[in-house]
């Protein structure tokens, strides 16, 4: 129960603060864009670079990717089949499936795991985040393109390549790999280290990342709102918050056995609500926007309960 008080309350309390601010005149749509840019381009990269620079490559467990994305692909296929039974088009099915598997591992996941486990918990989370968007968004874009007209399909590879490159340019991804590279260099080159003054700047920026990320999520939800198709969005949210964590836990326990901490972090990341990239992809293609938007809103609200249950079932104790 202490984990719920120590983790859930501050995490979603700050989301609520962001939502309240977003509902007032304090933060306009333009202001939110600027706040989001600062959070993603300065605060999170500082936190991730500093955290990953302390990691040694021989301590990483690649099996976490097999366990997590194995479960994700199983559920993605299941939701595609369910969408087909409901008569959805290929594009709509793709958005329905993405809504049920894409986790908000950055805006909510990073603060949540940081408060629960500290920097040691960020390592397995960042391994997942480093390829999360690249795998899921690129695959979903591929399916969306397949439903397009002939002209669009003829440029399929070029569009997918551009999409993949754009995801790799996301400020979070380079920070992760730059931190790993710097960690390797400082390990093998005697006397090489991050200057104390620069490390203090990075530490200060990184400390601001979790609360600002959560406030950003809340403010974004205030501006997004509900947009219809809530029934199918609720179904996707149910699979996202309940089925995916169970599948990841089973994969990480029996198929690709993981270290207990890594298993817990992977399972909690699977239990995170749907990320904003879900409705951004919908808006880009003009397909399933309302369903995707509602999935983000509904899953974020419901995750207060489901993440609390997950913490209890996993036996997480606060630091």
N, C-alpha and C positions, 0 to 999 in steps of 0.2 A: 504493500500500500504506500510505503514511503516513496517508491519510485514514481508513482502516479503524481504525488504532491510535488516532488522535486523536479520532475521532468515534464509531465503533461501540463501542469498548471502554468509554469513560466513560458513554455513553448506556445501553447495556444492562447495564453494571456496576451502575449505580444502580437499574435495574429489578430486577436480581437482589438487591440489598440490600433493596429494598422487599419482594420476595417472601419473603426470609428473615425479615424483621421480621414480615410478615403470617402466617407459619407459627408464630410464637412467641406468647407471651402479652403481648408488649410492645404490640401494637396489636390491640385487639378490633374487632369489627364496628362498635360504637358509636364507638370511637376513630377508626376509619377514616373514618366519616361526618364527624366533626369536622375531621379533617385535610384531607379533600377539600373541605369547605366553606371552610376558610381558604385553601387553594390556589386555588380557583376564584373566591372572592369578594374576595380581597385581593391575592394575589401575582400571578396572571396579569393581572388588570385593570391593575395598576400598570405591569407590563412593556409591555402592549399600548398603553395610553394614552400612555406616554412615547415609545414607538417611533413611533406613528402621528402624534404631534404634530409630528414632524420632517419629515413627508411633505408634499410639495406636490402638489395635485390634478393639475396638468398633467404630472406624471411617471408617473401611473398608466396601465396598459395594460388596458383593459376586455377585450381579446381573450383574456386569460388565462382569463376565465370561460367564453368560448365554447369554447376549446380543451379546458379541463378537463371541463366539464360535458357538452360534446358527446361526449367519449369515455365519460364515465360513463353517459350515457343509452343509448349504443350497447351497452355491456356489460350494463347493466341489462335491456335488451330481450332480449339473447341469453340471459341467465341465466333470465329468465322463461320463454322458450321451452324451455330445457333442463329446467326444473322441470316444465313441462307434459308433456314427453315421459316424465318419470319418474312421472307420475300424481299430482303434488302438487296440493293445493287452491290457490285463489287466494291465500289468506293465507300458506300455507307457501311458495309461489313468491315472494311478495313479500319474506318474510324471507330466503329463499335469495339472492335478487338483492341485497337490501340488504347482506347479509354479504359479498358479493363486490365492493361498490363504495364502502362508507362508510369513509373514512380516519380514523384517530386523529390528526387534525391538531393537536390541542391538547396532550394529555398527552405524546405522544411527538414529534409534528411540530414544535412550537415549540422544545423543547430541541434537537432534532436540527438544525434549520435554523439556530438561534442559534449552536451550536457550529461549524457548517460555514461560515456566511457572515456572522455578526454581524447587526446590526440591518437592514442593507440587504437581507438575505434574508427578513426577516420581512414586508416590505411586500407582495410577491406572495403569500406564504402567507396573510397576514391578509385579503387580498382574497377568496381562496377560502373561508377559514373564515367570513367574514362572512355568506355565503349558503348555506354547505354544508348545515347542518342544516335550514335553512328549506326548501330545495328537496327534498332527499332524504327527510327524515323526514316532511314534510307529504305528499309524493306517496305514500310507502309507507303512511302512515296512511289516505289516501284509498282505496287498494286494500284495506286491511284492513277498513275500514268497509263497502266494497262487498260483502264476504262475510258481513257481519253480518245479523241478522234485520231484519225490516221496521221495527220500532220504532227500531232503531239507525240504519238508513239514513235514516229520516224526519228525524233530527236531524243529518244528515251535515254540512251547512254550519256549523252551530253548533259541532260538535265539532272540525272542521278549523280553524275560525277560532280557537278556544281553543287548539288545539295550536300553530298558527302564532304566536299572541301569546306563548305560554309560551316558545317557542324564541327569540323576539326579546328576551325578558326575561332570557335566559341572561346571566350577568355578563360573559362574554367579548365578546358582541356590542355592548352599549352602550359598553364601554371603547374598542372600535375606532373607532366613529363619533364618540364624544366627543373622542378624540384627534385625529381628522381635523378636526373643527370647531374645536378649540382651535388647531390649526396654521394654519387659515385666518384666524382672528381675530388671532393674533399676527403674521401676515404683513401684514395690512392695517391694523392699529391700531398706530401708532408708540408705542414704550415699553411695550407690553403683552408680558409674558413670565411664565413660571412662576417664582414666587419661589424663590430658591436653596435655602432650607431645605426647602420642599415638594418640590423636585426631588430633593434628597438622600434624602428619605424614600421617594419613588417609586423612585429608583435602587436603594436597599437592598432594598425589597420585590421589585422586578423581578429582582434578582440571585438571590434565593432561589427564584423561580418554576421555572426549569428543573429543578434537582435535586429539589425537592419534588414537582413534577409526575411525574417518573420514578419516584420512590419510591412515590408514590400508585398509579401504574399497576401496579407490581410487587406491592404489598400487595393491590390489588384482585384481581389474578389468583390470589393465594394463597387468597383467600376464595371465589372463584368455582369453580375446579376444572373438571374435565371431567364432562359430563353425558349422554353418549350421542349417537347420530347422527353419529359422528365421520367417517364416510365422506363424506357430503354436505358436512359442514363443511370437510373437507380439500379437496374440489373447489372450494368457494366461496373458500377461502383461496388456492388455486392461481391462480384467476382474479384475485383481489384483488392478489396480490403480483407476478404476472408479466404477465398480459394487460393490466390497467389501465395500468400505467406505459408499456407499449409503445404503447397506443392514445393516451395523452395526449401522448407524445413525437411521434408521427406527426401528431396534430392540431396541436400547437404548432410543428412544423417545416414542414409543407406546406399545411395548410388555413388556419390562423390564425397566421402566423409571429410568433414571440415573440422578444424580446431573449434572448440566451443564458442570462443569470442567471435570468430569469423562467421560461424553458423548463426549466432544471435544477430549480428549486424546485418547479414544478408536477409534474414527473415524479417527483421524490422524494416529494412529498406523496401522489401516487397509489400509490407503493410502500410507504407506511406500512401497518401492520396494521389490521385492522378495529377501529373504535372501540367503546367501551362502550355507546354509545347504541343499538347494534344489539340487544344482549340486553335493554336496558331497554324498547325498543319491543315486543320479543317478550313480556316479562313483563307489560306493560301490557295486551296483548290475549290473553295466554295461548296464543300460537301460535308454534311453532318455537323455543321457549325453549332447548331442549337444543342444537339445531343452531346457533343464534346464539351461545350461550355458548361452544361448542367452536370456532366460527370465530374468535372473539376470542382465545382461548387459543392455538390452533394457529397462527394467522397471526402473533401476537406472537412466539412462539418461533421460527418459521421466518423471520421478517423479519431476524433477526440475519444470516443468510446472504444473503438476497435484497437487502437494503439494502447489504451489502458489495459485492455484484456490481454493483449500480446505481451506487455511487460510482466503481467502477473503470471501468465502461462510459462514464459521463458525464465522466470525467476530472476529478473534483473534487479540488482541492488544498486542504489546510488553510491557514487564514489565518496 
